[in-house]
Amino acid sequence: MSFPKRYADAVAKLRVPSGFILIAAFLWLSAPSPVSLAAGLPVSLAGLWIRTWAAGHLEKNITLAESGPYAWVRNPLYVGTLTVAAGFVIASRRWELGVLFAAVFLLIYLPVVELEEQHLEKLFPSYQAYARRVPKLLPRMPAMRGPKRFQWALYFRNREYQALAGFLAGAGILCWKAIR
């Protein structure tokens, strides 16, 4: 899927405001139960783990990340975010949130992914070969894993602890709503 550059540039500015809209909708609409929490929160935790794993292999704009989850999929941070959101939708028991999250992902995040990939292509001459080898969003088992190991220093440099804080806040709100 390809988006016009003007559209992608415009919606890139909407990424943060759309996040606040999603949070407000989530707070207002969610109707969790203990069963939905038991089903959805492990899915969200899996997405958080994917984001953590990816952040520990990412040196933004310094080297092309090809190890860890980047050997499986080019955009593991987005795959992780989508997985976290899917888990929260399951936990919330509201299909409307699923539709809203899917629309934001399709209309805002996919164009941003395209812009980021164009940036990486300009920055790293080997990016095109990497893109031919590794799928954009649907993970595929790599033929060979990169030699680089996970680094907690990169996790913190990439401020991935913010995703953990967001997950804890969302899980806390769902639990609170489920028991009140």
Residue pairs with C-beta under 8 A, 6 or more apart in sequence:
1 110
1 114
2 114
3 110
3 111
3 114
5 115
7 111
8 111
8 112
8 114
8 115
9 115
11 107
11 108
11 111
11 112
12 108
12 111
12 112
12 115
14 108
15 108
15 109
15 112
18 104
18 108
22 100
22 101
22 104
25 96
25 97
25 100
26 88
26 92
26 97
26 170
26 173
27 173
29 92
29 94
29 96
29 97
30 88
30 91
30 92
30 93
30 94
30 97
30 173
30 174
30 177
31 92
31 93
31 94
31 177
32 40
32 91
32 92
32 93
32 174
32 175
32 177
32 178
33 93
33 178
34 178
36 90
36 91
36 92
36 93
36 178
37 91
37 174
37 175
37 178
39 90
39 91
40 87
40 88
40 89
40 90
40 91
40 92
40 174
41 87
41 91
41 171
41 174
42 87
43 83
43 86
43 87
43 90
44 83
44 84
44 85
44 86
44 87
44 88
44 91
44 167
44 170
44 171
45 87
45 167
46 83
46 87
47 79
47 80
47 81
47 82
47 83
47 84
47 85
47 86
47 87
48 80
48 84
48 163
48 164
48 167
49 80
50 69
50 76
50 79
50 80
50 83
51 76
51 77
51 80
51 81
51 84
51 160
51 163
52 80
52 155
52 160
52 163
52 164
53 68
53 69
53 76
53 150
54 65
54 68
54 69
54 70
54 76
54 77
54 80
55 77
55 154
55 155
55 158
55 160
56 68
56 150
56 151
56 152
56 154
56 155
56 160
57 65
57 67
57 68
57 69
57 70
57 146
57 148
57 150
57 151
57 154
58 65
58 70
58 77
58 154
58 158
59 65
59 154
60 158
61 123
64 120
64 123
64 124
64 126
64 127
64 130
66 130
66 134
66 146
66 148
67 145
67 146
67 147
67 148
67 149
68 76
68 145
68 146
68 148
68 150
69 76
69 79
69 139
70 76
70 134
70 146
71 134
71 142
71 144
71 145
71 146
72 134
72 139
72 140
72 141
72 142
73 79
73 134
73 135
73 136
73 137
73 138
73 139
73 140
74 117
74 130
74 131
74 134
74 135
74 136
74 137
75 113
75 116
75 136
75 137
76 139
78 109
78 113
78 137
79 137
79 139
80 163
81 109
81 163
82 105
84 163
84 167
85 101
85 105
86 98
86 101
88 97
88 170
88 174
89 95
89 97
89 98
89 101
91 171
91 174
92 174
113 136
113 137
117 127
117 131
117 136
120 127
121 127
121 128
121 131
124 130
134 140
134 142
155 161
